[in-house]
């Protein structure tokens, strides 16, 4: 499945490189800290102008939000991480069906082959690098399945569980904050294994599952429901939390597990190679949280 889908991935264009190359010299973390400050300002006229511009520019569907009135949100960040009506995102039913964790678009899906994950035409990266370099975690995902899911500014920015799971590990990996939009993904080698990220590894009835929350420029905050804000601050070096022997943290299918405070990417890894990703999940396909995603 992955070879057929990945062969259709377009090569980077000159325009892509012109967009991506300046990012090597940008002060990623400084820019993101400024965005962190600005998006939490509670100045009514400022946050309302910014919200109105984003809604119009990206065609944000405020009728899906629990509260559509922008005056309800004290800051731009409250608007950006707004909850939506449960009826707007029904959770796919069935014990053998996993649901999509986010709104957004598919970047890539396919097989993990010899611990290698496809990023874009001409670019691959290792599962071990993505997962923070831990052999005991990475070896579970040597030959499973992956799905890279991109969230744009128009999308709902909370992340939900595809299936019931028990949290075993969380890893914070420091790194750059390159943009994760399609142009940059096509150009920068090993992008997702270079950016700052938070990895959550769950035990599920379908085998081990990792959810990797990848930061990006302007993504100034990543948080989980069990730990709160993970970044900022931007730590050094890699940090690992082990829960399986100390805390019994269980999350149900469809339950919120974390959120981005600006748009980014979630990468799902499944150790079970018998799982089948829905054929509708092809590169660039629009997706909604809760829709049928994976089955066995």
C-alpha positions as CSV (number, residue, x, y, z in Angstrom):
1,X,0.0,0.0,0.0
2,X,2.7,2.5,1.0
3,X,4.8,2.1,-2.2
4,X,1.8,2.8,-4.4
5,X,0.7,5.9,-2.4
6,X,4.2,7.2,-1.9
7,X,5.0,7.0,-5.6
8,X,2.4,9.7,-6.2
9,X,4.1,12.1,-3.9
10,X,5.3,15.2,-5.8
11,X,8.9,16.2,-5.9
12,X,9.9,19.6,-4.4
13,X,9.7,22.5,-6.8
14,X,11.9,25.6,-7.0
15,X,9.2,27.5,-5.3
16,X,9.2,25.0,-2.4
17,X,12.9,25.5,-1.9
18,X,12.7,29.2,-2.0
19,X,10.0,29.0,0.7
20,X,11.9,26.5,2.8
21,X,15.6,27.5,2.7
22,X,15.3,30.8,4.6
23,X,13.9,28.8,7.5
24,X,17.3,27.4,8.3
25,X,18.4,30.8,9.6
26,X,15.2,32.0,11.2
27,X,15.3,32.2,15.1
28,X,12.5,29.6,15.4
29,X,12.1,29.6,19.1
30,X,12.3,33.4,19.5
31,X,9.6,33.8,16.9
32,X,7.4,31.2,18.6
33,X,7.8,32.8,22.0
34,X,6.7,36.2,20.6
35,X,3.7,34.4,19.1
36,X,3.0,32.7,22.5
37,X,2.9,36.1,24.1
38,X,0.8,37.8,21.3
39,X,-1.8,35.0,21.2
40,X,-2.5,35.3,24.9
41,X,-3.1,39.0,25.0
42,X,-6.5,39.9,26.4
43,X,-6.8,43.1,24.5
44,X,-10.3,43.0,23.0
45,X,-9.8,44.9,19.8
46,X,-6.5,43.1,19.1
47,X,-7.7,39.6,19.6
48,X,-11.1,40.3,17.8
49,X,-9.3,41.7,14.7
50,X,-6.9,38.7,14.6
51,X,-9.7,36.2,15.1
52,X,-11.9,37.8,12.4
53,X,-9.0,37.8,10.0
54,X,-8.2,34.1,10.6
55,X,-11.9,33.1,10.3
56,X,-12.2,34.9,6.9
57,X,-8.8,33.9,5.6
58,X,-9.1,30.2,6.4
59,X,-12.8,29.8,6.2
60,X,-13.1,28.6,9.8
61,X,-16.5,27.0,10.4
62,X,-17.6,28.7,13.6
63,X,-21.0,27.1,13.5
64,X,-19.3,23.9,14.6
65,X,-17.8,25.6,17.7
66,X,-19.6,25.2,21.1
67,X,-19.6,29.0,21.2
68,X,-19.6,30.9,17.8
69,X,-19.4,34.4,19.2
70,X,-15.8,35.6,19.1
71,X,-16.4,38.0,22.0
72,X,-16.7,34.9,24.2
73,X,-13.0,34.2,23.8
74,X,-10.6,36.1,26.1
75,X,-7.6,35.7,23.8
76,X,-6.8,34.4,20.4
77,X,-5.4,31.2,21.9
78,X,-8.7,30.5,23.6
79,X,-10.4,30.8,20.2
80,X,-7.7,28.7,18.4
81,X,-8.1,25.8,20.9
82,X,-11.9,26.2,21.1
83,X,-14.0,23.1,21.8
84,X,-16.5,22.0,19.1
85,X,-20.0,20.5,19.4
86,X,-19.9,16.7,19.9
87,X,-22.5,16.3,17.2
88,X,-20.1,17.9,14.7
89,X,-17.6,15.0,15.1
90,X,-19.3,11.7,15.7
91,X,-16.9,9.0,16.7
92,X,-16.7,6.0,14.3
93,X,-18.3,3.0,16.0
94,X,-17.1,-0.6,16.2
95,X,-14.6,-2.5,18.4
96,X,-12.4,-3.2,15.4
97,X,-12.4,0.4,14.1
98,X,-10.0,3.2,15.2
99,X,-11.1,6.8,14.7
100,X,-9.1,9.6,13.2
101,X,-7.4,11.7,16.0
102,X,-7.6,15.1,14.3
103,X,-9.1,17.4,11.7
104,X,-6.7,18.3,8.9
105,X,-5.3,16.7,5.8
106,X,-3.3,13.5,5.2
107,X,0.4,14.1,4.5
108,X,1.5,10.5,4.1
109,X,0.4,7.0,5.2
110,X,1.8,3.6,4.7
111,X,4.1,0.9,6.0
112,X,7.1,1.3,8.3
113,X,9.8,-0.7,6.5
114,X,12.9,-1.6,8.4
115,X,12.2,1.1,10.9
116,X,12.0,3.7,8.1
117,X,9.1,6.1,7.6
118,X,8.4,7.9,4.3
119,X,8.3,11.7,4.6
120,X,8.1,12.9,1.0
121,X,9.6,12.0,-2.4
122,X,13.4,11.6,-1.8
123,X,13.1,11.9,2.0
124,X,12.7,9.3,4.7
125,X,13.5,9.2,8.4
126,X,13.9,6.5,11.1
127,X,11.3,5.6,13.7
128,X,14.0,5.6,16.3
129,X,15.0,9.2,15.6
130,X,11.3,10.3,15.6
131,X,10.7,8.6,19.0
132,X,13.7,10.2,20.7
133,X,16.3,7.6,20.2
134,X,15.0,5.0,22.7
135,X,15.6,1.5,21.4
136,X,13.0,-0.2,23.6
137,X,10.3,2.1,22.2
138,X,11.4,2.2,18.6
139,X,11.9,-1.6,18.2
140,X,8.1,-2.0,18.6
141,X,7.5,0.0,15.5
142,X,10.1,-1.6,13.1
143,X,7.5,-2.9,10.7
144,X,4.1,-1.5,11.5
145,X,2.0,1.3,10.0
146,X,2.2,5.1,10.1
147,X,0.0,8.1,9.3
148,X,1.2,11.7,9.1
149,X,-1.7,14.1,9.6
150,X,-1.3,17.9,9.0
151,X,-3.4,20.5,10.8
152,X,-3.8,23.9,9.2
153,X,-5.0,27.1,10.9
154,X,-8.6,26.4,9.8
155,X,-8.7,23.1,11.7
156,X,-10.0,22.0,15.1
157,X,-6.8,21.9,17.2
158,X,-7.5,19.3,19.9
159,X,-6.2,15.8,19.5
160,X,-8.2,12.7,20.4
161,X,-7.6,9.0,21.0
162,X,-8.1,6.7,18.0
163,X,-8.8,3.8,20.4
164,X,-8.9,3.0,24.1
165,X,-5.3,3.1,25.4
166,X,-3.2,2.9,28.6
167,X,-0.3,5.4,28.6
168,X,3.1,3.8,29.0
169,X,5.7,6.4,28.1
170,X,5.9,10.1,27.1
171,X,9.1,11.6,25.6
172,X,9.9,15.2,25.0
173,X,12.4,15.7,22.2
174,X,14.0,19.2,21.8
175,X,14.6,20.4,18.2
176,X,14.0,23.1,15.6
177,X,10.7,24.5,14.7
178,X,10.6,24.3,10.9
179,X,7.2,24.9,9.3
180,X,5.4,21.6,8.7
181,X,3.4,22.7,5.7
182,X,3.6,20.6,2.5
183,X,6.2,22.9,0.8
184,X,8.7,22.5,3.7
185,X,8.0,18.8,4.1
186,X,9.0,18.2,0.5
187,X,12.3,20.0,1.0
188,X,13.8,19.6,4.4
189,X,15.4,16.1,5.1
190,X,14.1,14.3,8.2
191,X,11.9,17.3,9.1
192,X,9.7,15.5,11.6
193,X,12.7,13.9,13.4
194,X,14.3,17.3,13.6
195,X,11.5,19.4,15.0
196,X,10.6,19.7,18.7
197,X,8.0,17.1,19.6
198,X,6.1,15.2,22.3
199,X,5.8,11.4,21.9
200,X,3.0,9.5,23.8
201,X,3.1,5.7,23.6
202,X,0.0,3.7,24.5
203,X,-0.8,0.0,25.0
204,X,-4.0,-0.8,23.2
205,X,-6.0,-3.9,22.3
206,X,-4.5,-3.6,18.8
207,X,-0.9,-3.5,20.1
208,X,1.5,-0.6,20.8
209,X,0.5,2.8,19.4
210,X,2.5,6.0,19.4
211,X,1.1,9.5,18.9
212,X,3.8,12.1,18.0
213,X,2.8,15.7,18.4
214,X,5.3,17.7,16.2
215,X,5.9,21.3,16.9
216,X,6.5,23.9,14.2
217,X,7.2,27.6,13.9
218,X,4.5,29.6,15.7
219,X,3.5,26.4,17.5
220,X,4.5,27.8,20.8
221,X,2.8,25.3,23.1
222,X,2.0,21.6,23.2
223,X,0.1,20.1,26.0
224,X,-1.4,16.8,27.1
225,X,-4.4,16.1,29.3
226,X,-2.4,14.1,31.9
227,X,0.6,16.4,32.2
228,X,-0.5,19.8,31.1
229,X,1.8,22.1,29.2
230,X,5.0,20.2,28.1
231,X,6.6,22.9,26.0
232,X,7.5,25.7,26.6
233,X,9.9,25.8,28.3
234,X,12.1,24.3,25.6
235,X,14.2,21.7,27.5
236,X,17.5,20.1,26.9
237,X,18.2,17.3,26.5
238,X,15.6,14.6,25.6
239,X,13.3,13.8,28.6
240,X,11.3,10.7,29.2
241,X,8.4,9.9,31.6
242,X,7.5,6.3,32.4
243,X,4.0,5.8,33.5
244,X,3.3,2.1,33.1
245,X,4.8,1.0,36.5
246,X,3.7,4.1,38.5
247,X,0.4,5.6,37.2
248,X,-2.6,4.0,35.6
249,X,-3.6,6.5,33.0
250,X,-6.3,5.3,30.7
251,X,-8.0,7.2,27.9
252,X,-11.0,6.1,25.9
253,X,-11.5,6.1,22.2
254,X,-12.5,9.6,21.1
255,X,-11.4,11.2,24.4
256,X,-9.1,14.3,24.1
257,X,-5.4,13.5,24.7
258,X,-3.8,16.8,24.0
259,X,-3.8,20.0,21.9
260,X,-1.7,22.3,19.9
261,X,-1.8,26.0,20.6
262,X,-1.2,26.7,16.9
263,X,-1.4,24.3,13.9
264,X,1.1,21.4,13.4
265,X,1.3,17.7,12.7
266,X,0.4,14.5,14.4
267,X,2.1,11.2,13.4
268,X,0.4,8.0,14.4
269,X,2.6,4.8,14.6
270,X,1.0,1.4,14.9
271,X,3.1,-1.7,15.7
272,X,0.5,-4.1,14.4
273,X,1.2,-4.5,10.6
274,X,-2.1,-6.3,10.2
275,X,-4.0,-3.1,10.7
276,X,-5.5,-1.6,7.6
277,X,-5.6,2.2,7.1
278,X,-8.8,3.3,5.4
279,X,-8.2,3.7,1.6
280,X,-9.8,7.2,1.8
281,X,-6.6,8.3,3.7
282,X,-4.5,9.3,0.7
283,X,-2.0,12.1,0.5
284,X,-3.8,15.5,0.6
285,X,-7.2,14.0,1.5
286,X,-9.2,16.1,3.9
287,X,-9.9,14.3,7.2
288,X,-12.1,14.9,10.3
289,X,-11.6,13.8,13.8
290,X,-13.7,10.8,14.7
291,X,-14.1,9.4,11.2
292,X,-13.2,5.7,10.6
293,X,-9.4,5.6,10.3
294,X,-7.9,2.1,10.8
295,X,-9.5,-1.3,11.1
296,X,-8.4,-4.9,11.5
